[in-house]
Amino acid sequence: MPPNLIFKELSSEQMIADLKDFDFISRFQICSVTLKKTILPKSFARLSQRAQVKVYGEIWKIHLYDRDPFPSNPHAHNIETNLKLHLGTGELVKKRQLVSKITKKIYC
């Protein structure tokens, strides 16, 4: 349990110092719920599990539930070069080795 900070008269700096080593992540309980039918309205836009994007003649495939979450989850696969693109940092990897990094966002 985190220290009981509510009843202490502490400054924000003292609270941060008291909590700096507390492991918040392991305290969260994650569970899943399976429903027999969707609760989303029919008009709600749904995310596809797969996408194929063509940018400047290159075809990139994105799988939402890729078996290998490296280098990011999700990430893009270049069909022609077998490169993977980290969708957060722009890093290009091949066989888990950094090859290059894109320098700007590409809008298509």
C-alpha positions as CSV (number, residue, x, y, z in Angstrom):
1,M,0.0,0.0,0.0
2,P,1.2,3.6,-0.6
3,P,1.9,5.7,2.4
4,N,-1.3,7.2,3.9
5,L,-0.7,10.8,2.7
6,I,-4.3,12.1,3.0
7,F,-4.1,12.9,6.7
8,K,-0.5,14.2,6.7
9,E,0.2,17.8,6.2
10,L,2.7,17.5,3.4
11,S,3.8,19.7,0.6
12,S,3.5,18.3,-2.9
13,E,7.2,17.8,-3.0
14,Q,7.1,15.8,0.2
15,M,4.2,13.7,-1.2
16,I,6.2,13.0,-4.4
17,A,9.3,12.1,-2.3
18,D,7.2,9.6,-0.3
19,L,5.7,8.0,-3.4
20,K,8.8,7.9,-5.6
21,D,9.6,4.3,-4.9
22,F,6.0,3.0,-4.8
23,D,5.2,0.5,-7.5
24,F,1.8,1.7,-8.9
25,I,1.8,-0.5,-11.9
26,S,1.8,-3.8,-10.0
27,R,-1.1,-2.6,-7.9
28,F,-3.5,-2.3,-10.8
29,Q,-5.7,-5.4,-11.4
30,I,-6.3,-6.0,-15.0
31,C,-9.2,-8.1,-16.1
32,S,-11.3,-8.7,-19.2
33,V,-15.0,-9.1,-19.7
34,T,-16.5,-11.1,-22.6
35,L,-19.9,-10.1,-23.8
36,K,-22.2,-12.2,-26.0
37,K,-23.0,-9.2,-28.2
38,T,-21.7,-5.7,-28.7
39,I,-22.7,-2.9,-26.5
40,L,-21.5,-0.3,-29.0
41,P,-24.1,1.6,-31.1
42,K,-24.3,0.6,-34.7
43,S,-23.2,4.1,-35.8
44,F,-20.0,3.9,-33.8
45,A,-16.9,3.6,-36.0
46,R,-15.0,0.5,-35.2
47,L,-11.2,-0.1,-35.6
48,S,-10.3,-2.8,-38.0
49,Q,-7.9,-5.5,-36.8
50,R,-5.8,-5.1,-40.0
51,A,-5.0,-2.1,-42.2
52,Q,-3.1,-1.7,-45.4
53,V,-1.7,1.7,-46.2
54,K,0.0,2.8,-49.4
55,V,2.4,5.7,-49.0
56,Y,4.5,6.9,-52.0
57,G,4.0,3.6,-53.7
58,E,5.1,1.5,-50.7
59,I,2.6,-0.9,-49.0
60,W,2.6,-1.1,-45.3
61,K,0.5,-3.5,-43.3
62,I,-0.6,-2.9,-39.7
63,H,-2.0,-5.8,-37.6
64,L,-3.7,-4.8,-34.3
65,Y,-3.0,-8.1,-32.7
66,D,0.4,-9.1,-34.2
67,R,1.9,-12.2,-32.6
68,D,5.2,-10.4,-32.3
69,P,4.7,-7.0,-30.6
70,F,8.2,-5.8,-31.4
71,P,9.1,-3.0,-32.0
72,S,5.8,-1.5,-30.9
73,N,2.2,-2.6,-30.5
74,P,0.9,-2.1,-33.1
75,H,3.7,-1.6,-35.7
76,A,3.8,-1.5,-39.5
77,H,5.3,-4.1,-41.8
78,N,6.7,-3.0,-45.2
79,I,5.8,-5.8,-47.7
80,E,8.7,-5.1,-50.1
81,T,11.6,-4.6,-47.8
82,N,10.5,-6.7,-44.7
83,L,11.2,-3.7,-42.5
84,K,9.1,-3.0,-39.4
85,L,8.2,0.6,-38.4
86,H,7.7,1.6,-34.7
87,L,4.6,3.7,-34.9
88,G,5.6,5.8,-31.9
89,T,9.2,6.6,-32.5
90,G,9.6,6.2,-36.3
91,E,12.4,3.6,-35.9
92,L,12.8,1.2,-38.8
93,V,14.0,-2.3,-37.8
94,K,14.9,-5.5,-39.6
95,K,15.4,-8.7,-37.7
96,R,15.3,-6.7,-34.4
97,Q,18.2,-4.5,-35.5
98,L,17.8,-0.7,-35.9
99,V,18.2,0.2,-39.5
100,S,17.1,3.8,-39.7
101,K,14.6,6.3,-38.3
102,I,12.1,8.4,-40.2
103,T,12.5,12.0,-39.4
104,K,9.0,13.3,-39.8
105,K,5.4,12.2,-39.9
106,I,4.0,11.3,-43.3
107,Y,0.4,12.3,-44.0
108,C,-1.4,10.5,-46.7
